[in-house]
């Protein structure tokens, strides 16, 4: 338990003074009697004795109101104070060729689903081989026939993971294709302005986050066949702006496709569309690496290798309390004040 406004607790010091004043202030009886000795012999009734509780209700209500003003808070949340990290643009292929089969921890699912799940492990940590990237700004660009920015560079990785879950393959054939060059150019442009945008964020939020380096991680299973930019042209831009490109070729060689027949499911060799040479070239031009991944485990291994090449350190950890607990105190105080007011004007009313 902590208080957001502890100075409000100083008002508690005023309660004893208020009590002393109320007890010793001058008062004069409304009716004068020559003697109250006879009346005193009868003793006090229950109602008269309970009248002494009215001040206690009021002072208890004031006590609770002061506690509420101090804003008690409870519950801890671990927060990382990040001072430096890597800006990472994930460039994800969502073309229809990503519907081909791929292994994920003993299950068979389409490539896009496997890529999304392992990407989440890379960002948030899997509790195993991948530790997560909590210090890094990560954004997401997806592409099929066109390239789109799904998430800007952000440290809010929970929101990023949520957005990745919604990525789907194109439903319309005209949107299908593999615009690798356009997607790389878009991601490089986002990273080029990342430092300027981060300086604005630092100024607005009073932070001092510094971008240590900028990289693109491209995941694709196809050959560039749409868009206006070639992968080589995009790689030149990235090199000029000091951005490394890490390329991951998704799928086995040859690819496998699952079919259905009256006798059950069967596996067939699929088309081989991945252009290893181009991906090796654009990675080499910018100082990155190229790796193939034909299963979730091999994809994790590639991410792990990239993670070891692009390291960032945790600056510090701190703990913040966010959950407000003033409402029960405020409601209790209100209840006591209402009870005191009702009793004072009904059963415990004094005459005169």
N, C-alpha and C positions, 0 to 999 in steps of 0.2 A: 504494500500500500504506500502511495506517495501523494503529495498534494501539489497541484499545478500552481496554486496561488497561496503559498504558505503564509504570506504576510497577513492574510485575512484572519489567521488564527489569533493575531494580536487582539482582536475584538473580544476574545474570551476574557481578557483581563478586565474588561469593563463590566462583566456580569457581577462580580462581588461588590463593586462600587455601586452598581444599580440596586443591588439587594440591600446594601447598607442604607442607601438614601431612602428607599421605600419604607424601611423599618423605622427610621428615625425622623422622618419628615413630620412637621407639625400637623396635628389633626385635632379637630374639635368635635365633641359629640353633638349630634343634632338635637337630642333631648337630654335634659338634665334631670337626675333623680337625687333626692336627698340622701339615699343610701341604696346600694346594690347588694348588701350583705345577705338579705333574705333570698334573692334570686340566685346568688352564687351557691347556696346550699343545695339547690336542685341539680347541679352539675350540668355539663354540656350535652346536648343531644347529638345523635349521629350526624345530622345535617350540619350542625355547627362545627363538629370536629372535621368533617369533610371539607368545609370551606377553607381550611388551612392548606388543602392540596391545590387550590387554584393558583396561587403564586408559583408552586412547584411546576405545574403544567406549563405556565408561561416561560419560566426560566429554562426548562428543558427544551421547549420549542425554540427559544433563542439560541441555545447551545447547538441544536441540530442545524439551524439556519446558518450559523457561522461555519460549521463543518462543511455544509453544502457550498458556501461561498468560496471556501478554500479549494474546491474541486478535487476531492479524493479520486485517485485513479488506481486501477489494479490490472494486472496481467502484463506479461512481458513479451516483447517482440525483439528478436535479434536483428540488428541493423548493421550492415557493413558500411564503414566509412571508406569509400573508394577514392583514391587520389590519382590512380593511373591505370590504364587498361588499353586493350586493343579494340579498334573499330573493325567489326566483321560484317560484311554483307554476304548473306547466304543467297545463292542464286540457284533456284530449284526448278528443274524440268517437270512440267505437269502435262506433257503431251500424251496422247493416247497410247503411245508405245510403252508408257509407264504402267500400263495395265497388265503387262506380262508377269508371270509367276516368279516369286523369289522366296527364299527360306527366311523365316524369322523365328528363332528359338523353337524349332521343331514344328512350326506351323508353315503353311503355304499361303501367302497372300500376295497382292500385287505390289510391284516395285514402289509405287508412290506411297502406299501405306507403310511399307518398311522404312523408306527414307524419312517419312514424317516421324515415325516412332524413334528411330535412332537419332534424328536431329533433336528431338526433345531431350533425349538422354545426354547429348552433347552439351545442350544449353543448361539444363538443370542438374545434371549429374545422375548417374544410374546406380550409385552405391557400389559399383564394381570398378570396371576399368576406366570409365569416364567420370571425371571429377566435377564437371560443370564449368561454366564460364561466368561466375557471378560478377567479376570485375569488368567485364567487357561490354562495350556497346555493340548490340547485334541488331541488324535489320534484315528484312526479307524481300527479295525480288523473285517473282515466279514468271515463268514464260511457257508458252506453247507457240502459237503463231505470232503472238504479241507479248511484249514484256510489261509487267505491272509491278508497282511497288505495293506490297501488302502491309509492311510495317517499316516505319522509319527507324533509324538507329536509336536504340533505347536500352536503358538498364532495367526496365520493367519487364523482366523475362516471363512472368506469369501471363501477362497479356499477349506476349509474343507467341508463347506456346498455344494459347487459345486460338490465335489467328491461324497458326499453322494447321491446326486440326480441321479448319474449314476449307483448306485448299483441295480442290477437286479437279479432275480432268475435264477438258472442254466437252460440252454436250453438242455443240454445233461444229460440223466438219470445217466450216470456213475459219474457225478460230484455232484449228489444230495446226500443227507444224512444229518446227524447232528453230526458234530465233535466238540462237546462242549469242551471236554478235551483238544484237540489240540489247539483250539482257545484261551482258557484261558491260556494255557502254553505259547503260542506265545505272548499274551498281557502282561503276567507277565514278560517275558524276555525283552520285550520292555521297560517296566517300570523300571526294575532292572538297566538298563544302562542309564536311563533317566538323572540321576543326573550327571554322568560323561560327557554325551553329552552336557548337559546344561552348565557345567563349560567351555567346549570348546567354545560353542557359546558365553558365556559371555566374554571370553578372546578375541575372534575374533571381537566382536561388541562393546566391552567396556561396557557391561551391568552388572547388579548385580542381576539377577533374581534368586530367591531361591525357590526350590520345598518344599512346606510345608508338603504335604502328597501325597500318591499314591493310587489310587483306580481303580478298574475295574467295569464297569457297563455292565452286561450281559443281553441281551434281546433275549429270545428264546421261541419257542412254541413247542419244541420237546424233545425227549429223545436221549441221546448220543448213536449213533449206528455206528459211523465211527471214524477213527483215531487210533493213538497208545497210547494216554494218556487218562486216565479216568478223569472225573471231580474232583474226590477226590484227585488224584495225583497232578493235576494242583493246586488245592486249598492248598495242603501242600507246594508246591513251593512258592505260593503267600504269605502264612503265614510266611514262612521262610524269605522272602525278605521284610516283613513289608507292604504288599499290602492287602487292604480290597477288598472284592468282594461283590458288590450289585447285586442281581439277580432279574430280572423282568420276570415273566411268562406271555406270551402274549396270549390272547384269553379267551373266555368264557368256562364254564364247564357245559354241553358239548359244543364242538365247533359247529358252524353253517356253513352250506355250501349252496350256492345258486345254484339252478338247473333251467333248462329251459324245458318247455313242450309245446305242441301245444296250451295249454290254458294260457300260460304265465309263469312268473318266480315263483319259490317256494323255500322255505327254508327247509333244512333237518338237523337233528343233524349229526355232523361229528364225526370222531374218536377222542378219548381223548388220546393224546400222551404226554401231559406235565407231567413231573415227579416232583411234588412239593417237595417230600421228599428229593431228591438229591439236588435240588436247595436250599432248606432250610439248608441242611447240609453244603454245601460248603460256603454259606454265613455265617453261624454260626461259622465255623472253622476259618474264617479270621476277624471276628468282624463286618461283614456287615449285611445287612438285606435282606429278601426276600418278595416280594409283587406280587400279581396278578393284571393284567390290562386287562379288556375286552372291553375298549373303549378309545377313545382319551382323554376324560376327566379324566378317572381313571389313564391313563398313565401319564398325566400331574401331577396328584396328587402324584404319586410315585416319579417323577422327583423332584417335589417341596419338598417332604420329604427328599430325598437324598441331595438336595441343602441346606436345613436347617441343615443337619448333617455335611455337608462338606462346611463350609463357608470360603470365602476369602475376603479380604478388598481391596478397591481401594486405591492405594497409593497417587496418585495425578493426576490431569489433566493438560495438557498444550495444547497450540494451535500453530500449525505450518502453515506457508504459503508455498505452493508448486508450484503454477502456475507462470511460468516465463512470464514477460511482456516486455522483452527487444526488441523483434523482431519489433514491430511497430516503436519504436524509431530508431532502426538501419536502417530500410527501409526508414523512412522519411529522415534521415540524408543522406543516399545514393542518394535519389531522389534530394535533395537540392544541393548536390555536383555536380551531373550530370547536373542539370539545370544551375548552376553557370558556369560550364565549357563550356556548349553549348552556353549560351548567351554571355559569354566573348569572344568567338571565332567567333561569327556570328553577330547578330544584334547590340550587345553592344560592338563590337570590337573597340578599340581605335587606332587612327592613329596619329603618328607612334606608 
